[in-house]
């Protein structure tokens, strides 16, 4: 696909709305909405790479309350003809069809290939990729199992969402300070994953979230790994202008 002249593709990730409390989440949500307002004039497409919410589960007739400012803004952008792509993260993996039906947003559950202006992108949230972390990979299989999702859906939302919020908080606490610094080329699992992909396939850009630390790492002369950081501490995003991808920090 070719970009329209003067248009850009925007990438952002990891809002974790709902955490750590309603007040700070609302401040963050309003900031994200202001950012989306600033890019609507030149956005060719928008990619949101997961963990929009700290927890999200779509019951058959119920979705978590709140987040109306962000959802309204996404609906506005989608209605204006801007394609929006959303990848599920490890905190909001239980999406079903609400975004597709209500907001006309495409939802992806696995890393996916896109090509723009002859540049090849591999885009995904980033959880469960690369070596190690076998415990999480096992749990992810359970959480993604349709039978397990159905069983969770039988719990009343008041109990189910409360229980899920508790485990989401525990997940953030386990991360500790590991997302506050670069771990090194040999320990950044998404760098290792990207290099393994390059052994059998070529990509100009590997773009992921999940890590909560903005990274722009050169893999070789033609390929880069970019992590989008988050909108909790870093307020970072990336943009593709048709020629190159640039990692930026939004300063109001």
N, C-alpha and C positions, 0 to 999 in steps of 0.2 A: 504494500500500500504506500502511496505517495502522500506526503503531508502537503496541505495547502500552504502557499507562501505566507510567511509571517505567523503561522500557527505553530503551537508547541504541544508536546505530549508531557503531561505531568504525572509524577509518581510520588505517592506518600503512603505512610503506614503507621500502625501501632498508636492508635489514639487512646485505647483502653478506657473509653468513656464508662463512667460508673465508679471508677476507682480514683483515689482511695475513699472518697466520700462524695456526696451529692454536690456540695458547694464547690469544691475544687474541680470536679468534673464539669460542672456547668460553665465555669470560667474557661476551661480548656475547649469545651464544645463551641462556645461563642468565638473563640480565637480561630478555630478551624473554619468556621462558617465565614469569618471575615476574610481569611485567606482564599477560600473558594470563590468568594465574590470578586477578589482582585484578579483571578485568572480566567474568569468566564469569557472575557472579551477575546482571548487568543488561544483558548484551549481547544486543540484538535480532538484529543481524547484525554481521559483521566483514569489512572490506575490507582486503586487503593488496595494495598497488599496485606490486608488482614489485621486482626485484633482491633477492629473498629471499636468493639465493645469489650469490656473486661469479662462479660459473660453475655451470651445470647443463645436462647433456645426458642425455636418456633414450634409451639404446640399447634394442633390442628386449627384451633380457633383463637389462639392467644399468642401475642408476642410481648416481650418485656416493655413496660411503660417507660416513657421518657424519650430523650434524644430527638424531640420533634424539630428542633432548630436544624440539626444536621440532616435529618431525613427530609425535611422540607426543602432545604437547599439542594440536596442531591436530586430531588424530584424536579425542582426548577431547572437545574442544569440539563437533566435528561430530557425534559419537555422542550428545552431550547435546541435540542438536536445534538448535544455533545455526548458521544458514547462514553459510558462509564463501565469500567471493569473492576470487579471486586473479587479478591481471593480470600477464602476463609483462612483464619489463623487458628492457633491452638486454643484461644479463648472464645472464639465464636464459630467453631467448626460445625455447630448444629444448626446451620442455616438450611432452609428447605427451598421454598419458592416465593417467599414474601418480597424479596428485593426484585426478583424478576417480574412478578405480577404487578406490584404496587409502584415500583420506581423504574421499570424497564432497564434494569441494570443486569449485566451478564455476571454470573457467579461461577468461580472456578475452584475446584477442590484439589488440584494438582498443579505443579509447575507447568507452564504452557509456553509454547513458542509463538512469537510474533515477528513479523518482518515489516519494517518501515524504511523507506528510502534505501533499500538494499542493505540495511543493517539488521542483523539477526539478534533477537532478544530472547533470553530464557527468563521468565518472570514467575515468581511464586512468593509465598509467605516465608518459607525457609525452615520451618520446624520439621524435625525428624529426618533431615538430609545429612549426608556425610557420615563419618565413622562414629562409633560409640553411642551413648545415650540409649542403650537398649531398653531400659526401663520405660522411658517415655514412649519409644516406638511401640512397645507392647501395649501400653495403656491406650495409645492413639488407635490401635487396631480395635480395641474393645469399644472405645467411644464412637468410632465410625461404623461399628457394626449395626445394621438396621434393627436387629432384635433388641440390642441394648438401648438404642435410641427410642424404640417403641416403649420399652419398659420404663425408661425415665419419664416418658410422656404420660404415664399413668399416675405419676405423683402429682398431687395438686400443686399448681404454680407457686402458691405461697411457700410451700415446703421445698419444692424443687429448685426454685430460683435462689432461695435462701441458702440451701445446701451448696449449690454451685458457686455462689459468691464466696462462701467460706473457703472452698478449695481453690478458687482463683487467687484469693489473698495468700494462701499458703504457697501457691506456685510462685508468686512474686517474691515472697520472703526467701524462698529457697535459692532464687537467683542471686541474692545478695548484691555485691558490688561488681560482679563479673562483667556487667554490661557497661562499666564506666571507663574501660580502657581497652586498647588493642592487645589481643592475647599473643600475637605473633603469627607469622605465616604458617608455621607448622602446627598451630593449635586452633586456628580459626576454622571451624568445621565447614563453613560454607565456602571458604577458599579451597579447602581440600576437595569438597564436592565439585566445585566448578572445574578444578584441574582434572578431576577424574572424567568429567563429561567431555572435556577438550581432547581427551585421548581417543575418542571415537566420533566426535561431532564438533562442529565449529559454531561458536557464537561470538558476536562482537561484544555483547553485554550480558552479564548475569546480574539481575536486579532482584534483591530480596529485602524483606523486613525482618521481623522477629528478634533480631540481635540487639535492638535499642541503642546501637552505637553507630554513628555515621562513618562509613568506610568507603573509600575510593581506591581500589587496589589493582595495579596493573599485573595481569596474569602472564601476558606475553605482548609482543608488539602489536597485536590486533585485537586482544580481548581484555576486558576489565570486569572486575567484580565490584558491584556497588551495593552497599547496604544503606537503607534510607534513614536509619536512626529511629527516632520516635517523636511524638508530640506531647511528651510528658516533661522532658528536660531540654531536648535538643531543638525541637521545632524545625526539623530539616526535611528536605524533599529533593527530588531530582527533576530536571526537565531536559527533554530532547528537542532540539531546535531544527531537526532535519539533518544535521551534520554530526553533532556530538552530544553526549549526555553530560550534564554538569550537576554536581551535588551542591545544594545551596541551603542556607539557613534563613528562615523568614524573620525579619526584624520589622516590627510594626513601626 
